[in-house]
């Protein structure tokens, strides 16, 4: 028996929901077939819908919601344990789903899984979970992903989670993933005791990010080195500088990086984590300020490329947050500097683009002829 959009309900359609799963939409779903469970708790009907990327979007969004409800049930979650690897692989495919609702809900499923399953099971599967979650650090759900990483650190060893994360995230091709990986290192160092980490090893791991080609990653790495310096103490600062010398030689020699790190360490302020989990940097990077006012760390950050897409937005966002922290700033206090996307230059550019529209003069003439009373305000807006 099938339930379709517009199909009359049969007398026995009023049976209790039980384990059955039906979607009223474009796709037919066999009622009763969901009695067969996969991964211990998931009806086959849900698996079929979510495995078919061409199925109805509403049906898929509803199905992943049902999946989350199943995992949220403490009685069900334990049934997943024998099928953990297969279930994680299945949810991992949903993380890359083209439907944002499905991919977002998949993160919630993983969060519920980490919270509900026995800690011993989660601790033994940390590497698999880190591998799945790492690639989602660069998108709009990164705050939710960050919370899952922190849960993993509380369940398993925080040091082992960072080791697994850095092995993937530090060299990831996505700039935002690289930056958020360093941010997670900062959060972990600010959250857990220093004794939980192998600080020299962590400093060596993060050092490569100091010469990253993107500004946002360099800025995060300098902030991370400030936290590492505080954790190591003044007597072990030479450990940090030894790593700096190694990566500096790799980038072509000179002393620019050494000067940048020393400049950042001379400021004893540390980055902070706000209530939403976002890392707020101390150094405010402003490329419009006079070069004579720039410190060596800001010069080093600006010598990299700003990038585009998410990485450029990230740098603007982090700079804005840093400015609110009253950290070091070397720029103008004008409105254009404080709000880059509200500058008069951008508005003028938009107006120039309007005049390039096809048949622009004909459109204006037609408009003026039909609505002469609106001529004055229209001209003013241009």
KOLDREN-185563 format. One record per residue (C-alpha): residue number from 1; x, y, z. Coordinates in Angstrom, 2 decimals, always signed. Layout:
BEGIN
NUM:X:Y:Z
...
This chain:
BEGIN
1:+0.00:+0.00:+0.00
2:+1.33:+3.46:-0.88
3:+0.41:+6.93:+0.24
4:+0.68:+9.51:-2.55
5:-0.18:+13.17:-2.90
6:-3.87:+13.27:-3.59
7:-4.44:+9.54:-2.95
8:-7.51:+8.67:-0.88
9:-6.75:+7.30:+2.54
10:-7.63:+3.67:+3.13
11:-9.63:+2.64:+6.20
12:-6.56:+1.16:+7.83
13:-4.53:+4.31:+7.33
14:-5.71:+5.41:+10.76
15:-3.49:+2.83:+12.42
16:-1.05:+4.15:+15.04
17:+2.19:+5.54:+13.61
18:+4.31:+2.93:+15.37
19:+7.42:+2.17:+13.36
20:+5.87:+3.08:+10.03
21:+7.04:+6.16:+8.15
22:+5.01:+7.84:+5.43
23:+5.59:+11.02:+3.48
24:+2.79:+12.83:+1.70
25:+4.49:+14.47:-1.24
26:+5.79:+13.80:-4.70
27:+7.48:+10.53:-3.82
28:+5.66:+7.35:-2.84
29:+6.84:+5.58:+0.29
30:+5.71:+2.05:+1.09
31:+3.97:+1.90:+4.44
32:+4.96:-1.11:+6.48
33:+8.31:-1.56:+4.76
34:+9.82:+0.59:+7.52
35:+9.31:-2.33:+9.92
36:+12.68:-3.53:+8.63
37:+15.38:-1.57:+10.47
38:+18.84:-0.60:+9.33
39:+21.66:+0.35:+11.70
40:+19.55:-1.14:+14.46
41:+16.94:+1.64:+14.65
42:+16.40:+3.36:+11.29
43:+13.41:+2.25:+9.18
44:+14.34:+1.29:+5.64
45:+11.92:+3.88:+4.28
46:+13.96:+6.69:+5.85
47:+17.20:+5.22:+4.52
48:+15.70:+4.92:+1.03
49:+14.57:+8.53:+0.94
50:+17.86:+9.92:+2.24
51:+19.93:+7.71:-0.05
52:+18.09:+9.01:-3.12
53:+19.44:+12.51:-3.79
54:+16.76:+13.02:-6.44
55:+13.83:+12.48:-4.09
56:+11.44:+15.22:-2.96
57:+13.26:+17.90:-0.93
58:+10.52:+18.17:+1.66
59:+10.45:+14.43:+2.06
60:+14.22:+14.35:+2.58
61:+14.12:+17.19:+5.11
62:+11.35:+15.42:+7.01
63:+13.18:+12.11:+6.87
64:+16.40:+13.52:+8.34
65:+14.30:+15.14:+11.08
66:+12.87:+11.71:+11.90
67:+16.41:+10.34:+11.96
68:+17.44:+12.93:+14.52
69:+14.44:+12.10:+16.68
70:+15.42:+8.44:+16.64
71:+18.95:+9.24:+17.81
72:+17.67:+11.65:+20.46
73:+15.80:+8.76:+22.10
74:+18.17:+7.29:+24.74
75:+16.61:+3.85:+24.34
76:+17.31:+3.84:+20.60
77:+20.81:+5.27:+20.62
78:+22.34:+2.21:+22.29
79:+21.02:+0.02:+19.48
80:+23.27:+1.90:+17.04
81:+26.48:+0.83:+18.81
82:+26.95:-2.49:+16.94
83:+26.35:-0.65:+13.63
84:+28.34:+2.50:+14.48
85:+30.77:+2.46:+11.54
86:+28.06:+1.91:+8.93
87:+25.81:+4.53:+10.50
88:+28.62:+7.12:+10.58
89:+29.35:+6.47:+6.92
90:+25.67:+6.97:+6.11
91:+25.44:+10.26:+8.05
92:+28.72:+11.38:+6.49
93:+27.12:+11.22:+3.05
94:+24.31:+13.46:+4.31
95:+26.85:+16.07:+5.43
96:+27.64:+16.71:+1.76
97:+23.99:+16.78:+0.68
98:+23.01:+19.56:-1.72
99:+19.93:+20.27:+0.40
100:+21.07:+22.63:+3.18
101:+18.35:+21.42:+5.54
102:+19.55:+17.84:+5.16
103:+23.25:+18.66:+5.61
104:+22.51:+20.90:+8.61
105:+20.32:+18.29:+10.24
106:+23.06:+15.71:+9.68
107:+25.33:+17.79:+11.94
108:+22.59:+17.75:+14.58
109:+22.39:+13.97:+14.23
110:+26.13:+13.68:+14.91
111:+25.80:+16.03:+17.89
112:+23.01:+13.86:+19.34
113:+25.08:+10.75:+18.67
114:+28.08:+12.14:+20.57
115:+25.84:+13.14:+23.45
116:+23.80:+9.92:+23.69
117:+26.20:+7.08:+22.99
118:+28.46:+5.61:+25.70
119:+31.61:+7.67:+26.20
120:+33.84:+4.64:+25.65
121:+32.34:+4.13:+22.20
122:+32.73:+7.79:+21.24
123:+36.30:+7.91:+22.54
124:+37.25:+4.87:+20.47
125:+35.75:+6.43:+17.31
126:+37.14:+9.94:+17.73
127:+39.32:+9.81:+14.60
128:+36.35:+8.87:+12.39
129:+34.20:+11.67:+13.82
130:+36.97:+14.25:+13.48
131:+37.52:+13.29:+9.84
132:+33.81:+13.74:+9.11
133:+33.41:+17.03:+10.96
134:+36.62:+18.74:+9.91
135:+35.45:+19.57:+6.40
136:+32.35:+21.31:+7.80
137:+34.41:+23.85:+9.74
138:+34.36:+26.15:+6.73
139:+30.62:+26.62:+6.30
140:+27.69:+28.31:+8.00
141:+27.28:+25.55:+10.61
142:+30.84:+25.85:+11.93
143:+29.62:+27.01:+15.35
144:+27.62:+23.80:+15.76
145:+30.62:+21.78:+14.57
146:+32.86:+23.59:+17.06
147:+30.52:+22.58:+19.89
148:+30.75:+18.93:+18.81
149:+34.54:+19.15:+18.81
150:+34.45:+20.52:+22.34
151:+32.17:+17.66:+23.39
152:+34.67:+15.23:+21.91
153:+37.48:+16.88:+23.87
154:+35.55:+16.45:+27.11
155:+34.81:+12.80:+26.31
156:+38.15:+11.78:+24.86
157:+41.57:+13.31:+25.40
158:+41.61:+16.96:+24.30
159:+45.17:+16.46:+23.10
160:+44.28:+13.47:+20.93
161:+41.33:+15.33:+19.38
162:+43.60:+18.26:+18.48
163:+46.20:+15.89:+17.02
164:+43.58:+14.30:+14.77
165:+42.11:+17.66:+13.83
166:+45.43:+19.35:+13.03
167:+46.56:+16.40:+10.92
168:+43.67:+17.20:+8.56
169:+42.77:+20.83:+9.12
170:+46.16:+22.58:+9.14
171:+46.85:+21.64:+5.51
172:+43.25:+21.66:+4.26
173:+42.72:+23.33:+0.88
174:+39.86:+25.43:+2.27
175:+41.17:+28.62:+3.90
176:+38.31:+28.81:+6.37
177:+38.90:+25.25:+7.54
178:+42.56:+26.05:+8.18
179:+41.64:+29.16:+10.14
180:+38.93:+27.45:+12.19
181:+41.31:+24.60:+12.98
182:+43.69:+27.11:+14.58
183:+40.74:+28.74:+16.35
184:+39.85:+25.36:+17.87
185:+43.41:+25.01:+19.12
186:+43.04:+28.43:+20.77
187:+39.71:+27.47:+22.35
188:+41.14:+24.21:+23.66
189:+44.16:+25.95:+25.19
190:+41.88:+28.49:+26.86
191:+39.50:+25.81:+28.14
192:+41.65:+22.90:+29.36
193:+44.68:+22.86:+31.68
194:+48.06:+23.28:+29.98
195:+49.13:+19.94:+31.43
196:+46.63:+18.21:+29.12
197:+48.70:+19.09:+26.04
198:+52.11:+18.40:+24.62
199:+52.75:+22.11:+24.14
200:+56.09:+21.85:+22.25
201:+54.52:+19.43:+19.77
202:+51.47:+21.67:+19.38
203:+53.68:+24.70:+18.80
204:+55.57:+22.85:+16.09
205:+52.29:+21.80:+14.46
206:+50.82:+25.30:+14.41
207:+54.08:+26.97:+13.26
208:+53.49:+26.11:+9.60
209:+50.34:+28.28:+9.68
210:+52.48:+31.33:+10.43
211:+53.60:+31.31:+6.79
212:+50.18:+30.47:+5.33
213:+49.37:+32.26:+2.08
214:+46.15:+33.74:+3.53
215:+45.96:+36.63:+5.97
216:+43.20:+35.17:+8.09
217:+45.22:+32.01:+8.80
218:+48.38:+33.96:+9.64
219:+46.40:+36.15:+12.02
220:+44.91:+33.10:+13.75
221:+48.35:+31.48:+14.03
222:+49.89:+34.59:+15.63
223:+47.04:+34.70:+18.13
224:+47.53:+31.01:+18.85
225:+51.25:+31.56:+19.43
226:+50.38:+34.23:+22.00
227:+48.28:+31.67:+23.90
228:+51.03:+29.05:+23.59
229:+53.60:+31.51:+24.94
230:+51.42:+32.16:+27.97
231:+50.94:+28.42:+28.55
232:+54.66:+27.61:+28.19
233:+55.87:+30.51:+30.31
234:+58.79:+32.90:+29.74
235:+61.44:+30.25:+30.44
236:+60.31:+28.12:+27.48
237:+59.70:+30.87:+24.96
238:+62.78:+29.65:+23.08
239:+60.76:+26.59:+22.02
240:+58.39:+28.83:+20.11
241:+61.14:+30.87:+18.52
242:+63.00:+27.75:+17.39
243:+59.91:+26.68:+15.44
244:+59.62:+30.19:+14.03
245:+63.19:+30.02:+12.75
246:+62.51:+26.71:+11.01
247:+59.41:+27.88:+9.13
248:+61.02:+31.26:+8.42
249:+63.88:+29.50:+6.67
250:+61.31:+27.52:+4.69
251:+59.64:+30.74:+3.53
252:+62.88:+32.17:+2.17
253:+64.77:+33.49:+5.16
254:+64.85:+37.01:+6.53
255:+63.63:+38.09:+9.94
256:+60.15:+39.40:+9.13
257:+58.37:+36.45:+10.75
258:+60.55:+36.54:+13.85
259:+59.84:+40.25:+14.21
260:+56.11:+39.58:+13.74
261:+55.98:+36.90:+16.43
262:+57.99:+39.05:+18.85
263:+55.66:+41.97:+18.21
264:+52.60:+39.85:+18.93
265:+54.12:+38.31:+22.07
266:+55.02:+41.75:+23.37
267:+51.30:+42.41:+23.67
268:+50.24:+40.33:+26.67
269:+46.55:+40.43:+25.79
270:+45.16:+37.04:+24.78
271:+42.33:+36.23:+22.37
272:+38.99:+35.42:+23.94
273:+35.98:+33.30:+23.17
274:+32.63:+35.09:+23.21
275:+29.31:+33.68:+24.39
276:+28.53:+32.25:+20.93
277:+31.85:+30.38:+20.79
278:+33.56:+32.71:+18.30
279:+37.23:+33.54:+18.90
280:+37.90:+37.27:+19.19
281:+41.41:+38.29:+18.18
282:+43.42:+41.00:+19.89
283:+45.24:+42.36:+16.83
284:+43.09:+44.57:+14.63
285:+44.25:+44.31:+11.02
286:+43.55:+47.41:+8.95
287:+45.19:+47.64:+5.56
288:+44.24:+51.30:+5.13
289:+46.43:+52.64:+7.93
290:+49.73:+54.42:+7.36
291:+52.67:+52.04:+7.07
292:+54.62:+53.96:+9.66
293:+51.95:+53.10:+12.22
294:+51.92:+49.36:+11.54
295:+53.61:+46.95:+13.91
296:+55.64:+44.02:+12.60
297:+52.87:+41.47:+13.21
298:+50.33:+43.51:+11.24
299:+52.85:+43.96:+8.42
300:+53.38:+40.20:+8.33
301:+49.65:+39.50:+8.13
302:+49.11:+42.08:+5.40
303:+51.99:+40.67:+3.35
304:+49.80:+37.61:+2.65
305:+46.86:+37.61:+0.27
306:+43.40:+38.46:+1.55
307:+41.87:+35.71:-0.58
308:+38.26:+35.69:-1.63
309:+34.99:+34.00:-0.75
310:+34.67:+32.81:+2.83
311:+38.26:+33.60:+3.76
312:+37.90:+37.29:+2.86
313:+34.64:+37.55:+4.78
314:+36.24:+35.82:+7.71
315:+39.05:+38.37:+7.85
316:+36.60:+41.28:+7.78
317:+34.49:+39.65:+10.48
318:+37.42:+38.85:+12.73
319:+38.86:+42.33:+12.31
320:+35.57:+43.87:+13.28
321:+35.35:+41.73:+16.38
322:+38.92:+42.54:+17.29
323:+38.23:+46.24:+17.05
324:+35.45:+45.92:+19.60
325:+37.92:+44.32:+22.00
326:+39.91:+47.60:+22.16
327:+43.05:+45.74:+21.11
328:+45.80:+47.35:+19.06
329:+44.57:+49.24:+16.05
330:+46.55:+51.21:+13.50
331:+43.82:+52.62:+11.30
332:+41.46:+55.49:+10.86
333:+38.32:+55.69:+12.95
334:+36.22:+56.78:+10.03
335:+32.96:+55.07:+9.25
336:+34.38:+53.61:+6.06
337:+37.13:+51.80:+7.99
338:+34.80:+50.54:+10.68
339:+32.18:+49.31:+8.20
340:+33.92:+48.22:+5.00
341:+30.76:+47.15:+3.24
342:+28.98:+50.44:+3.96
343:+31.59:+52.70:+2.36
344:+30.71:+55.51:-0.01
345:+33.08:+54.02:-2.58
346:+30.94:+50.90:-2.78
347:+27.76:+52.91:-3.22
348:+29.32:+54.95:-5.99
349:+30.44:+51.79:-7.74
350:+26.90:+50.45:-7.62
351:+25.59:+53.64:-9.19
352:+28.12:+53.50:-12.00
353:+27.06:+49.94:-12.72
354:+23.45:+51.06:-13.07
355:+24.32:+53.31:-16.00
356:+25.79:+50.34:-17.85
357:+22.47:+48.53:-18.04
358:+21.23:+47.90:-21.61
359:+18.87:+50.53:-23.02
360:+19.30:+52.57:-19.85
361:+18.37:+55.90:-21.45
362:+15.24:+54.42:-23.04
363:+14.12:+53.00:-19.69
364:+14.57:+56.38:-17.98
365:+12.79:+58.24:-20.74
366:+9.85:+55.84:-20.56
367:+9.71:+56.14:-16.80
368:+9.78:+59.96:-16.86
369:+7.11:+60.07:-19.54
370:+4.71:+57.90:-17.60
371:+5.43:+59.17:-14.07
372:+6.68:+62.78:-14.31
373:+5.89:+63.47:-10.63
374:+8.54:+60.94:-9.60
375:+11.30:+62.51:-11.68
376:+12.90:+64.56:-8.91
377:+13.31:+61.83:-6.26
378:+14.47:+59.35:-8.89
379:+17.18:+61.72:-10.07
380:+18.19:+62.37:-6.46
381:+18.61:+58.69:-5.70
382:+21.00:+58.35:-8.64
